Amino acid sequence: MTPFVSIIVNCFNQGHYLKRSVKSVLSQKFSDIECLIVDDGSTDNTRQVAESLMVEDSRVKYFYKDNGGLPAARNFGVQQAKGEWIEFLDADDWIHEDKIRFQLSYLPGDNESENIVFYADYERVIIDADEQIADRQKNVIGSLGKEQLIQRLLIPDFLAETPHPALQQVMLMHKSIFNKTQFPESLKALGDRYFGIDILMKGANFIYTPIIGAYYTKHQSNRTNNWNYMKQYYISFYELIFNTYPELNKLCHTGLDFLLDEAIRDKEKENFERLFPIIPTPVRILNNGLQLNSKISIRIFNLIRLITPSFVLYEKYRGPRSRKIIDLLQKSGIGKRK
């Protein structure tokens, strides 16, 4: 019998979390499901844990693939899925026991399900170095329109005042969505962010379901904690948006201004040259203290920055001696801002 819902659990060296994740799937009040474990080239005990879970419940299936990153693993999982509906879950996260039933209860009365994406609220669970829960943070998304969802997804989370509105863990998608697109495998980070924008632009119907649907963990070892790693993917994300949906470029100001400001400040030549073609003007930098209205002015300011001592422009580079110099300039009136 074909399952109605396929829940794809992606795992890369997270065997010690896998059982909790899969058990949250198997304990769903809506039982017409299959649970597909996609092992993305793990070298730990993921296979052994998966095999024991298959013995316990025939709805669990295990697939191994060479490591290719999370987007590739998700695309692979979709290819194996038999269900009409698709849910993604990372091996270190888990879902509410009533998530699937509750979300499906929001199906329109006409039973028209193609292109529907259900999304929900979530709880962020902070895990400390001892693998203990250090904090729990409820994130309520609320009902948002297409434009609101897109605009929020274009803002990096650390610059936004609202939660990420389209985590895969809280979404439940009709399989027809994947006739339109797939996860961008070039974006091993932020691929879900681009995917959300892509399906919205292609007509996906997002329906809000008010439930804490998933528990999304944050570890000290997450690669997303490495800013130098994430910065490259943010630039790649905005490049992909610019090339695919140039009409959205004007909505990327918050993230692009931040990245350009940092590239100029830290003399990151390669990052500057990647950002320059896609940055919409005007640009606000120096903690919003300076507005550059044209591409020429951006070039000129970057050249000035290259020959200007860092402490003159940026407080983070000021030691005790340079602070005294700045204080003297300000007292004399030379360094005062208008």
C-alpha positions in Angstrom: 0.0 0.0 0.0 1.4 3.4 -1.0 2.0 5.7 2.0 0.3 9.0 2.1 3.2 10.9 3.6 7.0 10.4 3.1 9.2 11.8 5.9 12.8 12.1 4.8 15.4 12.1 7.6 18.8 13.3 6.4 21.8 12.2 8.4 25.5 12.9 8.2 27.5 11.6 11.1 24.6 12.2 13.5 23.9 8.6 14.4 23.7 9.5 18.1 20.7 11.7 17.5 19.0 9.6 14.8 16.8 7.4 17.0 15.2 10.4 18.7 14.4 11.9 15.3 13.0 8.7 13.8 11.0 7.9 16.9 9.2 11.3 16.6 8.2 10.3 13.1 7.0 6.8 14.1 5.0 8.2 17.0 2.9 10.5 14.7 -0.9 10.3 15.3 -1.2 10.1 11.6 0.2 6.7 10.8 0.0 6.4 7.0 3.7 7.3 6.6 7.0 6.0 5.5 10.3 7.2 7.1 13.2 7.4 4.7 16.6 7.7 6.3 19.1 9.2 3.8 22.7 8.5 5.0 24.8 11.2 3.3 28.1 9.3 3.5 28.3 9.0 7.3 31.4 7.4 8.8 29.8 6.9 12.3 27.2 4.4 13.5 24.4 5.8 11.4 23.9 2.6 9.4 23.7 0.4 12.5 21.2 2.7 14.2 19.1 2.8 11.0 19.1 -1.0 10.7 17.9 -1.5 14.3 15.1 1.0 13.6 14.1 -0.9 10.5 13.8 -4.1 12.5 11.4 -2.3 15.0 9.2 -0.8 12.3 8.7 -1.7 8.7 7.8 1.9 7.8 11.5 2.8 8.1 13.7 2.5 5.0 17.4 3.2 4.8 19.4 4.6 1.8 23.1 5.3 1.6 24.7 7.8 -0.8 28.1 9.3 -1.2 28.5 12.6 0.7 27.2 15.4 -1.4 25.8 17.9 1.1 22.3 18.5 2.5 20.5 19.8 -0.6 21.7 16.8 -2.7 20.6 14.4 0.1 17.2 16.0 0.1 16.9 15.7 -3.7 17.9 12.1 -3.4 15.3 11.5 -0.8 12.5 12.9 -2.9 13.5 10.5 -5.7 13.0 7.5 -3.3 9.7 8.8 -1.8 6.4 7.1 -2.5 4.1 9.5 -0.6 1.8 12.2 -1.9 3.2 14.5 0.7 6.8 15.2 1.6 8.4 16.3 4.9 12.1 16.8 5.6 13.7 16.4 9.0 17.4 16.6 10.0 18.6 13.8 12.1 19.3 16.0 15.1 15.8 17.5 15.1 12.4 16.1 15.9 8.7 16.9 15.3 5.6 17.2 17.4 3.6 14.0 17.5 0.5 15.6 16.0 2.3 17.7 13.4 1.3 15.7 10.3 -2.3 15.1 11.2 -2.8 18.8 12.3 -1.3 20.2 9.1 -3.3 17.9 6.8 -6.5 19.0 8.6 -5.9 22.4 6.9 -6.4 21.0 3.5 -8.9 23.1 1.5 -12.5 21.8 1.3 -12.2 21.3 -2.4 -9.4 18.7 -1.8 -7.2 20.6 -4.2 -3.8 19.8 -2.8 -1.3 20.4 -5.6 1.3 23.2 -5.0 0.3 23.4 -1.3 3.0 24.0 1.3 2.0 23.9 5.0 4.2 25.7 7.4 4.2 26.1 11.2 5.9 27.5 14.2 8.9 25.9 15.9 11.0 25.7 19.0 14.7 26.3 18.8 16.5 24.0 21.3 20.0 25.1 22.3 22.4 22.2 23.1 25.5 22.9 25.2 28.9 21.3 25.0 27.8 18.4 27.2 24.9 17.6 24.8 22.4 18.9 27.4 19.5 21.3 26.6 20.6 24.7 27.7 17.7 26.8 26.5 14.4 26.5 24.5 13.1 29.4 22.4 9.6 29.4 21.0 9.4 30.9 17.5 5.9 31.9 16.3 5.8 32.7 12.6 2.1 33.6 12.1 0.3 33.8 8.8 2.3 35.7 6.2 1.6 36.6 2.5 3.9 35.7 -0.4 5.6 39.1 -0.4 6.2 39.0 3.3 7.7 35.5 3.2 10.0 36.3 0.3 11.2 39.6 1.9 12.0 37.9 5.2 13.8 35.0 3.5 16.1 37.5 1.8 17.3 38.9 5.2 20.0 36.9 7.1 18.5 35.7 10.4 21.1 37.5 12.5 19.9 40.8 11.0 16.2 40.1 11.2 13.8 40.7 14.1 11.5 37.8 13.2 12.1 34.0 13.0 13.0 32.1 9.8 9.6 31.5 8.3 10.3 28.5 6.1 12.4 25.9 7.9 12.1 22.5 6.2 11.4 20.9 9.6 8.1 22.7 9.9 7.0 22.4 6.3 4.8 19.7 4.7 4.7 19.9 0.9 2.7 18.2 -1.8 5.0 16.2 -4.0 3.9 18.3 -7.0 6.1 21.1 -5.7 9.1 19.0 -6.9 7.9 19.1 -10.5 8.8 22.7 -10.5 12.2 22.7 -8.8 14.6 21.0 -6.5 17.1 22.1 -3.8 20.1 23.9 -5.3 23.0 21.5 -4.7 25.6 24.3 -5.1 24.3 25.8 -1.8 25.4 23.4 0.8 24.3 26.0 3.3 21.2 28.3 2.8 19.8 25.9 0.1 16.5 25.7 2.0 16.3 29.5 2.0 16.7 29.7 -1.7 14.3 26.8 -2.2 11.6 28.6 -0.2 11.9 31.7 -2.4 12.1 29.6 -5.6 8.8 27.7 -4.9 7.1 30.9 -3.8 8.1 32.6 -7.1 6.8 29.6 -9.0 3.3 29.7 -7.4 3.5 27.5 -4.3 0.5 28.1 -2.0 1.8 28.6 1.6 -0.7 27.8 4.3 0.0 28.6 7.9 -0.8 25.9 10.5 -0.6 27.3 14.1 1.3 24.5 15.9 4.8 24.2 17.3 5.5 21.6 14.7 9.2 21.0 15.1 12.1 21.2 17.6 15.1 22.6 15.8 18.4 22.1 17.6 21.4 24.4 17.6 24.8 22.9 18.6 28.1 24.6 19.3 29.6 22.4 16.6 27.2 23.5 13.9 29.0 24.7 10.8 26.5 27.6 10.6 28.4 29.0 13.7 31.4 29.6 11.4 30.9 33.0 9.9 33.7 32.8 7.4 32.1 29.6 6.1 28.6 31.0 6.1 29.6 34.3 4.5 30.7 32.6 1.3 27.3 30.9 1.0 25.4 34.1 1.7 27.3 35.7 -1.2 26.5 32.7 -3.4 22.9 32.9 -2.3 22.5 36.5 -3.3 24.4 35.8 -6.6 21.9 33.1 -7.4 18.9 35.4 -6.5 20.4 38.1 -8.8 20.8 35.7 -11.7 17.5 33.9 -11.3 15.2 36.6 -10.0 16.8 40.0 -10.7 13.5 41.7 -9.8 14.1 40.7 -6.2 17.5 42.3 -6.0 16.1 45.5 -4.6 14.8 43.6 -1.6 18.3 42.3 -0.7 19.6 45.6 0.7 19.8 44.5 4.3 22.0 41.5 3.7 24.1 42.9 0.8 24.8 46.2 2.6 26.1 44.2 5.6 28.3 42.0 3.4 29.7 44.9 1.4 30.4 46.9 4.5 32.3 44.0 6.0 34.2 43.3 2.7 35.4 47.0 2.6 36.2 47.1 6.3 38.3 43.9 6.3 39.8 44.5 2.8 38.3 41.3 1.4 39.1 42.0 -2.2 37.5 38.8 -3.7 34.3 39.2 -1.7 34.1 42.9 -2.8 34.4 42.0 -6.4 31.7 39.4 -6.2 29.4 41.8 -4.4 30.0 44.8 -6.5 28.0 43.7 -9.6 24.9 42.7 -7.6 24.7 45.4 -5.0 21.7 47.7 -5.5 22.3 51.4 -4.8 22.1 53.4 -2.6 24.2 51.5 -0.1 24.5 52.3 3.6 27.8 51.4 5.4 29.8 52.3 8.5 26.9 51.3 10.7 24.5 53.2 8.5 26.6 56.3 9.0 27.5 56.7 5.3 25.3 56.5 2.2 26.9 55.8 -1.1 24.5 56.6 -4.0 26.3 55.2 -7.0 28.6 52.3 -8.1 31.3 54.9 -8.7 31.1 56.2 -5.2 31.4 52.6 -3.8 34.6 52.1 -5.9 36.0 55.4 -4.7 35.3 54.7 -1.0 36.8 51.2 -1.3 40.0 52.7 -2.7 40.1 55.3 0.1 39.6 52.5 2.6 42.6 50.6 1.2 45.0 53.5 2.0 43.3 54.7 5.3 44.5 53.3 8.6 41.8 51.0 10.0 41.4 52.7 13.3 40.4 56.0 11.6 37.2 54.4 10.2 36.4 51.5 12.4 36.1 51.4 16.2 36.9 47.6 16.3 40.5 48.3 15.3 41.1 51.0 17.9 43.5 50.3 20.7 44.2 52.6 23.6 46.6 54.8 21.7 44.4 55.2 18.6 41.4 56.0 20.8 43.4 58.8 22.4 44.1 60.2 18.9 40.4 60.0 17.9 39.4 61.7 21.2 41.8 64.5 20.5 40.5 65.0 17.0 36.9 65.0 18.2 37.7 67.5 21.0 39.4 69.8 18.4 36.3 69.5 16.2 38.1 67.7 13.3 36.5 64.3 13.9 33.0 65.4 14.8 30.2 63.9 12.7 27.5 66.2 11.5 
